[in-house]
Amino acid sequence: RFEAQGVTTAPKMNDQNEKSFTPDSATASLLIASLHLSNHLRDSSLTVLRNLLADIEVSAEISTDDGDNAEQSIQIANSAESEDLLPEKDDPTSGMATADALEAKGLKRKAAAAAQMASLRHSTKQKLVGQWKDRVTLYSLCCHLTMQCLRSF
């Protein structure tokens, strides 16, 4: 009936191709491809997670070293300020003393800003670690479910 209207049907597959391509082999091929893709995504996520954890470890070591140095410099600045008495108005070194005080105040502000930025970076990295852990869990679950489907197949 279709040939009469000018529409032709698709050519029939020969017997050899029909036997090699069954719905079961297509399902198995898709399951294997899904397993391969899930495993690749899981491995990539694990690599990113390891790198993030290594970065956090390195930054924690650096921050403890910097924290010790910053505390020492703040203590030194505080001890220098406490030893100096307020200069008199007519004293020519009073301009230098106020400049030093302003410089110390500026350094304290910079140290506080750096500490705040380090805190923000650390919390952001912790959030990223949580997200990548969730991704690894998801891809691991996908691999597990695909393996169960292949076993039941």
N, CA and C of each residue as an Amber inpcrd file, in Angstrom:
protein
   459
   0.8180000  -1.1790000   0.0000000   0.0000000   0.0000000   0.0000000
   0.8770000   1.2640000   0.0000000   2.0200000   1.2650000   0.7880000
   2.9090000   2.4280000   0.7970000   3.6210000   2.5820000  -0.5370000
   3.9510000   1.4720000  -1.1660000   4.6590000   1.5370000  -2.4400000
   3.7640000   2.1300000  -3.4990000   2.4850000   1.9320000  -3.3880000
   1.5630000   2.4860000  -4.3560000   1.5000000   4.0060000  -4.2260000
   1.7220000   4.5520000  -3.0580000   1.6820000   5.9970000  -2.8620000
   3.0500000   6.6430000  -3.0910000   4.0380000   5.8800000  -3.4550000
   5.3650000   6.4070000  -3.7250000   6.3000000   6.3550000  -2.5190000
   5.8330000   5.7670000  -1.4300000   6.6670000   5.6470000  -0.2470000
   7.2390000   4.2440000  -0.2140000   8.5290000   4.1530000  -0.0460000
   9.1420000   2.8280000  -0.0060000   9.4550000   2.4790000   1.4410000
   9.4610000   1.2270000   1.7330000   9.7870000   0.7730000   3.0810000
  11.2920000   0.6070000   3.1930000  11.7700000   0.5760000   4.4090000
  13.2060000   0.3890000   4.6470000  13.6060000  -1.0060000   4.2100000
  14.8070000  -1.1420000   3.6840000  15.2450000  -2.4790000   3.2650000
  15.3640000  -3.3830000   4.4800000  15.0080000  -4.6430000   4.2720000
  15.0720000  -5.6120000   5.3640000  16.5130000  -6.0250000   5.6010000
  16.8100000  -6.2320000   6.8830000  18.1510000  -6.6690000   7.2470000
  18.2750000  -8.1510000   6.9300000  19.4490000  -8.5510000   6.5680000
  19.6270000  -9.9650000   6.2810000  19.6180000 -10.7610000   7.5810000
  19.5020000 -12.0340000   7.4790000  19.3730000 -12.9060000   8.6560000
  20.5790000 -12.8270000   9.5790000  21.7400000 -12.6480000   9.0170000
  22.9440000 -12.6100000   9.8280000  22.9570000 -11.3790000  10.7460000
  22.5670000 -10.2220000  10.2410000  22.5330000  -9.0120000  11.0510000
  21.4310000  -9.0800000  12.1090000  20.3100000  -9.6900000  11.7850000
  19.2190000  -9.7840000  12.7480000  19.6210000 -10.6300000  13.9550000
  20.3810000 -11.6840000  13.7400000  20.7950000 -12.5510000  14.8410000
  21.8160000 -11.8580000  15.7410000  22.6990000 -11.0330000  15.1670000
  23.7270000 -10.3970000  15.9790000  23.1960000  -9.1600000  16.7090000
  22.1170000  -8.5830000  16.2510000  21.5760000  -7.3920000  16.8880000
  20.2080000  -7.7140000  17.4720000  20.2320000  -8.1170000  18.7170000
  18.9890000  -8.3960000  19.4240000  18.7870000  -7.3250000  20.4720000
  17.5810000  -7.1800000  20.9610000  17.3600000  -6.1660000  22.0020000
  18.2300000  -6.4110000  23.2380000  18.5310000  -7.6560000  23.5360000
  19.3670000  -7.9500000  24.6930000  20.7950000  -7.4440000  24.5110000
  21.3440000  -7.5670000  23.3210000  22.7050000  -7.0870000  23.0960000
  22.7510000  -5.5610000  23.1180000  21.6990000  -4.9210000  22.6710000
  21.6450000  -3.4600000  22.7290000  21.5950000  -2.9960000  24.1780000
  20.8170000  -3.6810000  24.9910000  20.7300000  -3.3330000  26.4100000
  22.0740000  -3.5310000  27.0910000  22.7070000  -4.6510000  26.7900000
  24.0140000  -4.9180000  27.3880000  25.0310000  -3.8640000  26.9500000
  25.0040000  -3.4930000  25.6870000  25.9270000  -2.4690000  25.1910000
  25.7010000  -1.1350000  25.8950000  24.4470000  -0.7640000  26.0760000
  24.1370000   0.4880000  26.7790000  24.5550000   0.4320000  28.2420000
  24.3620000  -0.7160000  28.8850000  24.7700000  -0.8500000  30.2850000
  26.2840000  -0.7620000  30.4270000  27.0010000  -1.3810000  29.5130000
  28.4640000  -1.3280000  29.5540000  28.9550000   0.0920000  29.2950000
  28.3320000   0.7770000  28.3250000  28.7070000   2.1690000  28.0510000
  28.4000000   3.0580000  29.2580000  27.2640000   2.8160000  29.8960000
  26.8990000   3.5820000  31.0920000  27.8860000   3.3340000  32.2230000
  28.2820000   2.0900000  32.4000000  29.2660000   1.7540000  33.4300000
  30.6010000   2.4330000  33.1480000  31.0240000   2.4010000  31.8920000
  32.2880000   3.0320000  31.5110000  32.2360000   4.5420000  31.7720000
  31.1490000   5.1840000  31.3910000  31.0120000   6.6240000  31.5830000
  30.9480000   6.9780000  33.0740000  30.1720000   6.2440000  33.8320000
  30.0620000   6.4990000  35.2760000  31.4080000   6.3130000  35.9660000
  32.1370000   5.2870000  35.5800000  33.4490000   5.0330000  36.1670000
  34.4340000   6.1490000  35.8250000  34.3880000   6.6210000  34.5880000
  35.2670000   7.7220000  34.1850000  34.9350000   8.9980000  34.9700000
  33.6540000   9.3130000  35.1040000  33.2470000  10.4960000  35.8670000
  33.6330000  10.3630000  37.3380000  33.5060000   9.1600000  37.8820000
  33.8730000   8.9260000  39.2770000  35.3790000   9.1200000  39.4790000
  36.1860000   8.5830000  38.5620000  37.6390000   8.7410000  38.6650000
  38.0450000  10.2130000  38.5570000  37.4090000  10.9370000  37.6500000
  37.7130000  12.3640000  37.4990000  37.3330000  13.1360000  38.7550000
  36.1890000  12.8130000  39.3220000  35.7430000  13.4850000  40.5450000
  36.6760000  13.1790000  41.7070000  37.1370000  11.9400000  41.7890000
  38.0880000  11.5860000  42.8500000  39.3990000  12.3560000  42.7020000
  39.8440000  12.5440000  41.4800000  41.0700000  13.2980000  41.2430000
  40.9080000  14.7500000  41.7010000  39.7790000  15.3570000  41.3430000
  39.5310000  16.7400000  41.7570000  39.4360000  16.8230000  43.2760000
  38.7640000  15.8510000  43.8960000  38.6220000  15.8400000  45.3480000
  39.9820000  15.7070000  46.0430000  40.8240000  14.8230000  45.5240000
  42.1710000  14.6710000  46.1000000  42.9710000  15.9660000  45.9880000
  42.8730000  16.6330000  44.8270000  43.5970000  17.8870000  44.6340000
  43.0940000  18.9620000  45.5990000  41.7840000  19.0460000  45.7830000
  41.2270000  20.0150000  46.7280000  41.7120000  19.7470000  48.1410000
  41.6960000  18.4810000  48.5370000  42.1420000  18.1460000  49.8890000
  43.6300000  18.4510000  50.0730000  44.4210000  18.2180000  49.0380000
  45.8510000  18.5430000  49.1100000  46.0400000  20.0550000  49.2190000
  45.2510000  20.8340000  48.4730000  45.3410000  22.2920000  48.5610000
  44.9820000  22.7870000  49.9520000  43.9520000  22.1910000  50.5340000
  43.5410000  22.5920000  51.8830000  44.6410000  22.2760000  52.8850000
  45.2620000  21.1180000  52.7140000  46.3420000  20.7190000  53.6210000
  47.5290000  21.6680000  53.5170000  47.8910000  22.0200000  52.2860000
  49.0190000  22.9280000  52.0720000  48.6840000  24.3160000  52.6140000
  47.4810000  24.8000000  52.3450000  47.1260000  26.1400000  52.8220000
  47.0230000  26.1740000  54.3430000  46.6430000  25.0650000  54.9660000
  46.5950000  25.0220000  56.4230000  47.9990000  25.1090000  57.0060000
  48.9610000  24.4280000  56.3800000  50.3490000  24.4970000  56.8400000
  50.9030000  25.9120000  56.6760000  50.5930000  26.5310000  55.5470000
  51.0810000  27.8870000  55.2870000  50.4420000  28.8720000  56.2570000
  49.1510000  28.7010000  56.4970000  48.4620000  29.6530000  57.3770000
  48.9530000  29.5430000  58.8150000  49.3140000  28.3410000  59.2630000
  49.8460000  28.2410000  60.6240000  51.2090000  28.9090000  60.7120000
  52.0200000  28.7700000  59.6660000  53.3140000  29.4500000  59.6470000
  53.1190000  30.9600000  59.6130000  52.2150000  31.4310000  58.7330000
  51.9420000  32.8620000  58.6250000  51.2950000  33.3820000  59.8950000
  50.4590000  32.5820000  60.5080000  49.7990000  32.9980000  61.7390000
  50.8070000  33.2280000  62.8460000  51.7970000  32.3680000  62.9450000
  52.8410000  32.5470000  63.9550000  53.6340000  33.8230000  63.6860000
  53.9800000  34.0530000  62.4210000  54.7370000  35.2520000  62.0630000
  53.9070000  36.5100000  62.2950000  52.6220000  36.4550000  61.9540000
  51.7550000  37.6210000  62.1340000  51.5830000  37.9330000  63.6120000
  51.4100000  36.8770000  64.4190000  51.2720000  37.1090000  65.8560000
  52.5470000  37.7140000  66.4300000  53.6890000  37.2450000  65.9780000
  54.9520000  37.7910000  66.4680000  55.1000000  39.2530000  66.0700000
  54.7540000  39.5890000  64.8150000  54.9010000  40.9730000  64.3710000
  53.9160000  41.8830000  65.0960000  52.7080000  41.3730000  65.3720000
  51.7490000  42.1730000  66.1220000  52.2420000  42.3790000  67.5400000
  52.7980000  41.3450000  68.1590000  53.3240000  41.4870000  69.5090000
  54.4890000  42.4700000  69.5350000  55.3390000  42.4140000  68.5440000
  56.4640000  43.3440000  68.4710000  55.9480000  44.7720000  68.3040000
  54.9530000  44.9410000  67.4220000  54.3990000  46.2760000  67.2150000
  53.7320000  46.7890000  68.4840000  53.0060000  45.9200000  69.1800000
  52.3540000  46.3310000  70.4260000  53.3730000  46.6910000  71.4860000
  54.4460000  45.9190000  71.5930000  55.4600000  46.2210000  72.6150000
  56.1730000  47.5340000  72.2900000  56.3940000  47.8040000  71.0200000
  57.0420000  49.0600000  70.6340000  56.1340000  50.2370000  70.9350000
  54.8350000  50.0700000  70.7170000  53.8930000  51.1480000  70.9970000
  53.7730000  51.4010000  72.4900000  53.7700000  50.3420000  73.2920000
  53.5990000  50.5200000  74.7250000  54.8270000  51.1550000  75.3640000
  55.9940000  50.9460000  74.7800000  57.2090000  51.5190000  75.3440000
  57.3150000  53.0140000  75.0590000  56.7870000  53.4170000  73.9010000
  56.8850000  54.8280000  73.5330000  55.8210000  55.6290000  74.2650000
  56.2620000  56.7300000  74.8070000  55.3180000  57.6580000  75.4140000
  54.8430000  58.6230000  74.3420000  53.7440000  59.2830000  74.5890000
  53.2580000  60.2560000  73.6160000  54.2440000  61.4110000  73.4990000
  54.6020000  61.7830000  72.2890000  55.5770000  62.8590000  72.1170000
  54.9390000  64.2280000  72.4020000  55.7630000  65.1450000  72.7670000
  55.2890000  66.4930000  72.9850000  55.0940000  67.1830000  71.6460000
  54.3390000  68.2740000  71.6510000  54.0210000  68.9700000  70.4080000
  55.2420000  69.6050000  69.7660000  56.1340000  70.0850000  70.5650000
  57.2960000  70.7820000  70.0200000  58.4280000  69.8320000  69.6300000
  58.2640000  68.5650000  69.9230000  59.3190000  67.6000000  69.6470000
  59.3800000  67.3410000  68.1480000  60.5470000  67.4870000  67.4810000
  60.6340000  67.2680000  66.0300000  60.4480000  65.8000000  65.6340000
  60.6310000  64.8840000  66.5450000  60.4530000  63.4640000  66.2210000
  59.0010000  63.0320000  66.3310000  58.1200000  63.9330000  66.7390000
  56.7120000  63.5610000  66.9060000  56.0640000  63.2050000  65.5740000
  56.4940000  63.8490000  64.5090000  55.9590000  63.5250000  63.1780000
  56.3230000  62.1080000  62.7750000  57.5260000  61.7120000  63.1330000
  57.9650000  60.3580000  62.8180000  57.2100000  59.3380000  63.6650000
  56.9200000  59.6930000  64.9130000  56.2070000  58.7780000  65.7980000
  54.7890000  58.5520000  65.3060000  54.1190000  59.6030000  64.8740000
  52.7540000  59.4260000  64.3560000  52.7740000  58.6600000  63.0480000
  53.7900000  58.8640000  62.2370000  53.9050000  58.1100000  60.9910000
  54.0900000  56.6270000  61.2870000  54.9090000  56.3330000  62.2870000
  55.1080000  54.9330000  62.6770000  53.8270000  54.3300000  63.2320000
  53.0940000  55.1170000  64.0010000  51.8330000  54.6250000  64.5670000
  50.8220000  54.3510000  63.4570000  50.7610000  55.2550000  62.4770000
  49.8490000  55.0530000  61.3500000  50.2530000  53.8350000  60.5280000
  51.5590000  53.6760000  60.3580000  52.0430000  52.5120000  59.6100000
  51.6920000  51.2170000  60.3350000  51.8580000  51.1950000  61.6450000
  51.5250000  50.0020000  62.4300000  50.0240000  49.7250000  62.3620000
  49.2280000  50.7820000  62.3960000  47.7680000  50.6260000  62.3080000
  47.3820000  50.0570000  60.9380000  48.0460000  50.5640000  59.8900000
  47.7870000  50.0670000  58.5430000  48.1670000  48.5990000  58.4010000
  49.2960000  48.2140000  59.0100000  49.7270000  46.8160000  58.9570000
  48.7420000  45.9060000  59.6800000  48.1940000  46.3960000  60.7870000
  47.1950000  45.6030000  61.5190000  45.9480000  45.4020000  60.6740000
  45.5400000  46.4540000  59.9870000  44.3540000  46.3370000  59.1170000
  44.6100000  45.3660000  57.9760000  45.7980000  45.4550000  57.3940000
  46.1440000  44.5220000  56.3090000  46.1580000  43.0880000  56.8110000
  46.6920000  42.8810000  58.0030000  46.7300000  41.5310000  58.5710000
  45.3210000  41.0150000  58.8400000  44.4440000  41.8920000  59.3230000
  43.0580000  41.4810000  59.5730000  42.3480000  41.1540000  58.2710000
  42.5790000  41.9520000  57.2300000  41.9650000  41.6830000  55.9260000
  42.4790000  40.3740000  55.3400000  43.7720000  40.1300000  55.4840000
  44.3550000  38.8750000  54.9770000  43.7850000  37.6790000  55.7220000
  43.5990000  37.8260000  57.0300000  43.0240000  36.7250000  57.8130000
  41.5820000  36.4670000  57.3970000  40.8380000  37.5350000  57.1210000
  39.4510000  37.3630000  56.6800000  39.4020000  36.6800000  55.3100000
  40.2760000  37.0710000  54.3910000  40.3180000  36.4460000  53.0630000
  40.7030000  34.9750000  53.1740000  41.6390000  34.6710000  54.0430000
  42.0380000  33.2760000  54.2340000  40.8750000  32.4640000  54.7890000
  40.1150000  33.0550000  55.6770000  38.9510000  32.3770000  56.2410000
  37.8990000  32.1160000  55.1660000  37.6630000  33.1100000  54.3030000
  36.7010000  32.9340000  53.2120000  37.1670000  31.8670000  52.2280000
  38.4630000  31.8710000  51.9030000  38.9960000  30.8460000  50.9940000
  38.8350000  29.4510000  51.5850000  39.1090000  29.3450000  52.8840000
  38.9940000  28.0490000  53.5490000  37.5400000  27.5570000  53.5370000
  36.5960000  28.4320000  53.8330000  35.1880000  28.0040000  53.8430000
  34.7180000  27.6540000  52.4370000  35.1940000  28.3710000  51.4280000
  34.8310000  28.0510000  50.0440000  35.3830000  26.6950000  49.6480000
  36.6230000  26.4190000  50.0270000  37.2150000  25.1170000  49.7050000
  36.4880000  23.9910000  50.4340000  36.0400000  24.2480000  51.6580000
  35.2850000  23.2280000  52.3920000  33.9580000  22.9340000  51.6870000
  33.3090000  23.9670000  51.1710000  32.0580000  23.7640000  50.4250000
  32.3170000  22.9630000  49.1540000  33.4090000  23.2890000  48.4620000
  33.7530000  22.5430000  47.2450000  34.0420000  21.0820000  47.5620000
  34.7250000  20.8370000  48.6530000  35.0150000  19.4550000  49.0550000
  33.7030000  18.7050000  49.2780000  32.7500000  19.3360000  49.9390000
  31.4500000  18.7010000  50.1670000  30.7260000  18.3920000  48.8690000
  30.7710000  19.3330000  47.9230000  30.1240000  19.1110000  46.6300000
  30.7900000  17.9740000  45.8550000  32.1110000  17.9400000  45.8450000
  32.8080000  16.8810000  45.1170000  32.6330000  15.5300000  45.7940000
  32.5150000  15.5120000  47.1230000  32.2160000  14.2560000  47.8110000
  30.8500000  13.7350000  47.3770000  29.8890000  14.6460000  47.2490000
  28.5540000  14.2420000  46.7920000  28.5960000  13.6900000  45.3710000
  29.4100000  14.3200000  44.5220000  29.5330000  13.8260000  43.1430000
  30.1590000  12.4340000  43.1100000  31.1970000  12.2340000  43.8950000
  31.8390000  10.9120000  43.9470000  30.8370000   9.8710000  44.4240000
  30.0490000  10.2280000  45.4310000  29.0320000   9.3090000  45.9430000
  28.0060000   8.9850000  44.8610000  27.5560000  10.0120000  44.1360000
  26.5760000   9.8030000  43.0600000  27.1230000   8.8810000  41.9770000
  28.3320000   9.1700000  41.5020000  28.9040000   8.3440000  40.4270000
  29.2110000   6.9300000  40.9120000  29.5900000   6.7830000  42.1660000
  29.8150000   5.4490000  42.7210000  28.5090000   4.6710000  42.7690000
  27.4440000   5.3510000  43.1590000  26.1280000   4.7160000  43.1920000
  25.6780000   4.3150000  41.7850000  25.9470000   5.1780000  40.8050000
  25.6140000   4.8390000  39.4110000  26.3740000   3.5940000  38.9590000
  27.6530000   3.5180000  39.2900000  28.4460000   2.3340000  38.9300000
  27.8780000   1.0900000  39.6020000  27.5330000   1.2170000  40.8730000
  26.9960000   0.0780000  41.6290000  25.6720000  -0.4050000  41.0220000
  24.7780000   0.5310000  40.7170000  23.4820000   0.1490000  40.1420000
  23.6280000  -0.4410000  38.7460000  24.5570000   0.1060000  37.9630000
  24.7910000  -0.4460000  36.6280000  25.3500000  -1.8550000  36.7230000
  26.2350000  -2.1030000  37.6740000  26.7550000  -3.4600000  37.8730000
  25.6540000  -4.4140000  38.3000000  24.7620000  -3.9580000  39.1550000
  23.6370000  -4.8160000  39.5550000  22.7520000  -5.1480000  38.3660000
  22.5260000  -4.1650000  37.4960000  21.7180000  -4.4210000  36.2930000
  22.4250000  -5.4150000  35.3670000  23.7260000  -5.2780000  35.2280000
  24.4720000  -6.2200000  34.3870000  24.4480000  -7.6420000  34.9720000
  24.5160000  -7.7390000  36.2920000  24.4680000  -9.0630000  36.9320000
  23.0980000  -9.7050000  36.7480000  22.0490000  -8.9160000  36.8720000
  20.7100000  -9.4860000  36.7200000  20.3770000  -9.7550000  35.2490000
  21.1150000  -9.1090000  34.3720000  20.8940000  -9.2760000  32.9460000
  21.4070000 -10.6370000  32.5400000
